[in-house]
Amino acid sequence: MQDTDRDLLPEGLGDRLPQQAAVSQRVRRTALDAMASHGYERVETPTIEFEKSMASRMAGVQVRRMFRFVDPVSLRTLALRSDITMQVGRIAATGLAAAARPLRLCYAGQVVTIKGDGLDPARERLQLGAELIGSDSVAAAAEIVEIAIEALRAAGASGISVDFTLPDVVDALSADALPLAASQIEAVRQMLDAKDAGGLVDAGGEAYLPLLYAVGPFETAIERLAAFDNAGVLAGRIAGLREIAARVDGKARLTLDPSERHGFEYQSWFGFTIYAEGVSGSLGRGGTYRILGQLGGQDGEPAAGFSLYPDPLIEVLASEPQDTKKLFLPLGHDARVAEQQRAVGWTTVAALGEKDDPIALGCSHRLENGEAVPL
Ligand SMILES: N[C@@H](Cc1c[nH]c[nH+]1)C(=O)O
């Protein structure tokens, strides 16, 4: 009988072969270097931890997306990390509780979820990001957006665009200017998410209809949002968005979709999604949020941050021709010369036998009389 399962990977999981792995390393390094250059210090977190500590750090985290199982040692429920931001929140609230604020941390690692996101079947993704802990001000949010753009550009993306949103807009409006019954709030949110104008009216959210039209290029959409907000409930948020937009002007194309919530589980007054030309789907998101714990009392500690999910960018970059400079070392070559060549940046591939074919092995040059000769 054939063991068909042996060579298969579960749905949504995959290997990276050398070309993709090389690009992935480069993307990770260049993006993290951009974050480090702005004072974000690297932290590393475990891939598994207690479910409770991950799920309770921020309001709105969805545990049902996480792989969970019982630890045979502690007999407690563990979860595989689905978002490193929550772990950075734990570090900020515990190990680095006494560190000076604002605290700037960055991270990179694989994250997994039980189900892919929308049409994307991938269940494991590379996540890279930065968190600015101690403030969720406009200045903090603007710094985060600027660094997200810079990190993505450093990683090789171009034609970057950023879509701003107000994750808690329904809460803000329903608490004040446009009251909704507690039972209506979820339906109104869902209809806004679905951009379903008819459904929004049926759900009793007619007054929220203008939110569906305050979308598109930032300048015109923000004007529409301001016109809709005649009670001034959103005035602070609108001024904040304008300030952030002015800071990133010229670095990315800006759009606004004030009721967009896809992927925003715990962000508060400000959120954004980031895209690049030639790459389908989004490449990351971020925003302001609160870290629950002792710091900041009941409301938690304010923070802002972003996470990039660069896998689709890695695919695109890895499909472009790479300039490989590899030097073939024939049998009997001078080992000292080879070492000197590596010292000046060559990658060398040494022949093991007579039959080794430099071209088939991906070499661009061959060592002859101490010189690299093009093949
Ligand atoms: N970790 C969030 C993005 C984020 C980082 N910091 C704040 N928000 C996500 O992946 O959706």
PDBQT file of the ligand as one rigid body, heavy atoms in Angstrom, charges set to zero:
ROOT
HETATM    1  N1  LIG A 401      -0.709  42.655  15.132  1.00  0.00    +0.000 N 
HETATM    2  C1  LIG A 401      -1.773  43.325  14.417  1.00  0.00    +0.000 C 
HETATM    3  C2  LIG A 401      -1.338  44.632  13.843  1.00  0.00    +0.000 C 
HETATM    4  C3  LIG A 401      -0.890  45.563  14.911  1.00  0.00    +0.000 A 
HETATM    5  C4  LIG A 401       0.339  45.684  15.466  1.00  0.00    +0.000 A 
HETATM    6  N2  LIG A 401       0.235  46.621  16.423  1.00  0.00    +0.000 N 
HETATM    7  C5  LIG A 401      -0.998  47.080  16.439  1.00  0.00    +0.000 A 
HETATM    8  N3  LIG A 401      -1.694  46.431  15.532  1.00  0.00    +0.000 N 
HETATM    9  C6  LIG A 401      -2.255  42.408  13.295  1.00  0.00    +0.000 C 
HETATM   10  O1  LIG A 401      -1.491  41.606  12.841  1.00  0.00    +0.000 OA
HETATM   11  O2  LIG A 401      -3.350  42.524  12.859  1.00  0.00    +0.000 OA
ENDROOT
TORSDOF 0
